[in-house]
Amino acid sequence: MTQEFRLFTVSLRGTTVRKYCNIKISGDKPESKILKNKKIRRKYTCKIL
């Protein structure tokens, strides 16, 4: 298993914000990790572009 940084889109209050998420790549499908937003203090799932 290797770790890579890939570009993800995160939906915040209807607007799409691009962020970098640290994901684990296992097999074919990468497991998306939870992205924490400090300002809103909520958890968002990362989606592949």
HUFENSUL-V449402 format. One record per residue. N is the residue number from 1. RES is the residue in one letter. PHI is phi in whole degrees, 0 to 359 (NA if undefined). PSI is psi in whole degrees, 0 to 359 (999 if undefined). Layout:
# HUFENSUL-V449402
n=N res=RES phi=PHI psi=PSI
n=N res=RES phi=PHI psi=PSI
This chain:
# HUFENSUL-V449402
n=1 res=M phi=NA psi=129
n=2 res=T phi=240 psi=152
n=3 res=Q phi=255 psi=133
n=4 res=E phi=225 psi=155
n=5 res=F phi=259 psi=124
n=6 res=R phi=230 psi=157
n=7 res=L phi=280 psi=129
n=8 res=F phi=235 psi=158
n=9 res=T phi=255 psi=135
n=10 res=V phi=236 psi=131
n=11 res=S phi=271 psi=115
n=12 res=L phi=240 psi=112
n=13 res=R phi=53 psi=42
n=14 res=G phi=88 psi=340
n=15 res=T phi=262 psi=143
n=16 res=T phi=267 psi=123
n=17 res=V phi=243 psi=131
n=18 res=R phi=271 psi=130
n=19 res=K phi=223 psi=161
n=20 res=Y phi=263 psi=128
n=21 res=C phi=242 psi=145
n=22 res=N phi=271 psi=114
n=23 res=I phi=241 psi=154
n=24 res=K phi=261 psi=130
n=25 res=I phi=260 psi=114
n=26 res=S phi=233 psi=115
n=27 res=G phi=72 psi=231
n=28 res=D phi=268 psi=317
n=29 res=K phi=262 psi=124
n=30 res=P phi=286 psi=141
n=31 res=E phi=271 psi=118
n=32 res=S phi=281 psi=134
n=33 res=K phi=263 psi=164
n=34 res=I phi=282 psi=132
n=35 res=L phi=260 psi=128
n=36 res=K phi=262 psi=128
n=37 res=N phi=259 psi=120
n=38 res=K phi=291 psi=324
n=39 res=K phi=289 psi=315
n=40 res=I phi=268 psi=338
n=41 res=R phi=59 psi=46
n=42 res=R phi=230 psi=164
n=43 res=K phi=258 psi=134
n=44 res=Y phi=234 psi=142
n=45 res=T phi=275 psi=144
n=46 res=C phi=270 psi=138
n=47 res=K phi=238 psi=140
n=48 res=I phi=290 psi=139
n=49 res=L phi=293 psi=999
